[in-house]
């Protein structure tokens, strides 16, 4: 038994709040991009057989991505504005 022993453990380096926010934002961005690629880009490109049609579908799906990013940023800015 170790009754009466004093442990001299060094303090754990804790993550800062800023680092946690960056990790969460980065993880959400990666997950969002993977979902975009799997659920929007791949079906849009796979629906056509000609290279020019596939290229056009891929470029047009980038507009969908831009709209999703814009809606997300607008929602975040609105939440920050109305927070207080």
RAQUI-V548155 format. One line per field, one symbol per residue. burial: + if it has 9 or more other C-alpha atoms within 8 Angstrom, else -. Layout:
# RAQUI-V548155
burial->???
This chain:
# RAQUI-V548155
burial->-------------------+--------------++++-++++++--+----+++-++--+---+-------------------
